[in-house]
């Protein structure tokens, strides 16, 4: 069987956002998961995900674990692939919220139909709202 001898690059840049506004303490892919994106027809490469505290008003947020899942090509059977802590912080007009980034060094390659999903361990109030951005490209 011949192998591909030419490098493949993403054709269309992709920067997708989502908001997490519910808690999910499960780590097994059950519970409330937020769909960030579904891979394109020819697949998608994700280079990094950034989680940012996004409360609308000044207030103390809880420390929380942000989790990342991928599904099979049918968009089901979510599996945990990474997690990161988003620190507790009291954001205000003079203090920034917390930010954490997961970098996929060689890119996270998703086949057509696979979903990238996220969750967080704590959501006690609106101060725990988290925005997520995934950056990469479609093949």
N, C-alpha and C positions, 0 to 999 in steps of 0.2 A: 504494500500500500504506500503510495507516495506521500511524503510529508510536505506541509506548507513550508516553503523556503523563503517567503517574503514576510517582513514584519507587517503587522496589522495595527493600524492606528484608529482611534475614535474619529468618526466622521462629523458628528454633531455634538457640540458641547451641551452639557446638561447640568443645571443647577436647580435642584428641586427642594422645596421647603415643606415642613409639616409642623403641627403643634401637638404637644402631649399635654392633656389636661385631665388625666385620670391615673390612678395608681394601679400597678399590677405587681404583686409580690412573687408571682410564679416565675420560674426560670426555665420552664420546660416547653415554652411556646404556647401555653394555654392562657386564658384570660384576655384582657383588653390589649390589643396590639394596634398600633397606628401604621397604616400603609404609607411609606414615603414615596416609593415608586415601583413600577412594574417594568421589567427589562423590555427593551424594544425587540422588534422582529429579528434583528441580527445580533442581539445581545447588547449588554451595557457594561461599561467599566466604571467603578466608583473609586475615586482616589482618596477621598476623606469625607468624614461626617463631623459636623460641629454642632454641639449642644450648647445652647445659651439660655440663661435665666431670662425670662421675658415678662415678668410681672408688670402690670400697667402703672402701679403706684408704688411709692416707697414702702418697703416692708422687708421683714426677715423671711428668707426662704429656708426650707429644710435641706439638709444634706440628702442626696438621693443618688441611687445607682441608675445609670442610663444603660439600657440593654439594646443590642442590635441582633436581629434575626434575619435569616433568609429562608425562603420556602423552596419547594420543588418546582418544576416547570409548570405544574398545574395551579400554582399559587396557593397551595395548601401545605400542611405538615411543616410548620415553622420550627426552625432549629436555631438555638442561641449560638452566635459566632463571636461576639465580643461584648465587653461591658467596660464602663468607665464611671468614675465618681464625679458628680457635679457638687462642688462644695457649698455649704451653707453660707449665705452672705446677706447683708442688709443693704440692698441697693437703695440709692437715693439720687437726688439731683447732682450730687458731687461724688458718689461712689458707684462704680460699675458693678453689674451682676457677674455671676460666675460663668465661665466658658470652659468647655473641655472638647478636645478634638481627638478623634480616632483616625490615624493615617494608615491606609492600606498600602504598604511599601511597594508591592508589585501590582497594585490594583486589585480590587475585588471584582472578579469577572462573573457576571450573571448571564445565564442562558435565557433565551426568549421565554417569557412567561413567568420567570422567577420574580418574587417580590422581595423588596427590602423593607423590613418593618422595625419599629422601635417601641420601647416601653420605658417606664420609670417606676422605681420602687415605692415612691412616696408622692402623694398629692393631698396635702392637708388643707390648702387654701389656694386662692388665686396667686399667692406669692410663689407658688411652686410651678407655675406655667413654664413650659420649656419649648423653645423653638429649635428645630433641627434643620440643617441644610446639608444636602448630599451633593457633592460636586464630582463630575466625571464626564462621561460622554457615551453616546450611542454609536455602535458600529454600523 
